[in-house]
Amino acid sequence: MYGSWGAGARASVALAGAALLIAGCSSSDGEKGGGAKPTSTGTEIGQQPKASDPFWVNPDGKAAQQVGIYEKDGKEDSAQQIRKIAEQPTGQWLIPESAEEEARGFTEAAQQADRDAILVLYNIPHRDCGNYSGGGAADGDQYRAFIDNVAKGIGDRPATVILEPDAVLHLVDGCTPAEFHDERYNLLTEAVTKLKSLKNTKVYLDAGNAGWGKPDQIFEPLKRAGIDKADGFSVNVANFYSTEDSIAYGKELSAKVGGKPFVIDTGRNGNGPYTKGDESERWCNPPGRALGETPTTKTADPLVDAYLWIKRPGESDGTCKGGPKAGEWWADYALKLAKASD
């Protein structure tokens, strides 16, 4: 359901190379915009203050490119709106064909800027139950190779990894066929163990959202999937539930998994969830949504490690409500998200 794959994600292959080139182009002095330099977009994108937001802003991401396009066309108002997205750190969704190169490129660029890269791994076999973002590794061995490549790419550099959005949830809600359950639990546990063997990598295993709202049913599956070895879990990835509701859900779940902390995706939850139309499609490119709290480690609760923009605001959830393919940049939708957050 997450829509950060497909053609949009394939474009990130090019970004990996760009990341190697832009390393050192961003500020490491802890101040927003400090030391910013023009990138391939022709615009300047700096880092946020490290004390409150230690995560890396990709100055050559899709939103930054859109800012450059609007500035070139003289659309200053639109450019300023999209800057709300371009100047915030977002998740970098890795793909198998270049996972090692991307992980290395993004973490090198982040380290040069004295920040942490946010990497999202979304390649579990039988992913998304064949829906808009269906796919994933062909089998367990291919997935293990993917994780190995990601680990090689990260090395000892700082990284925050969001591990397999929806993978555990779909084991619980009946979406993933029972014959695949044991393998998925094993693969997730192995992935957590492998990534946590790295010197400076934090791992958050995805745990659904407040709309699911059933911690009693998901906490044991999270344990089977390796939450004990992870740094914590993630909630609301690519979804729209309010930060308040997400905190309540996360705290209830945390109490059942040893007090583990969690991170919340606040990228598009400024107006909460969409409540009209077909319930099964409300998550897909809903109208009237807004950007939520900007990424920070200074949150409203000590159990919340960070607010993050894990799903990149402005990328389509799939071919619904007039949107392009999952993961493709959708400038009009991005503008509406930004304007609604005024």
Buried (B, 14 or more C-beta within 10 A) or exposed (E): BBBBBBEBBBBBBEBBBBBBEBBEBBBBEBBBBEBBEEBBBEBBBBBBBBEEBBBBBBBBBBBBBBBBBBBEEEBEEBBEBBBBBBBBBBBBBBBBEBBBBBBBBBBBBBBBBBBBBBBBBBBBBBBBBEBBBBBBBEEBEEBBEBBBBBBBBBBEBBBBBBBBBBBBBBBBBEBBEEEBBEBBBBBBBBBBBBBBEBEBBBBBBBBBBBBBBBBEEBBEBBBBBBBEBBBBBBBBBBBBBBBEBBBBBBBBBBEBBEEBBBBBBBBBBBBBBBEEEEEEBBBBBBEEBBBBBBBBBEBEBEBBBBBBBBBBBBBBBBBBBEBBBBBBBBBEBBBBBBBBBE
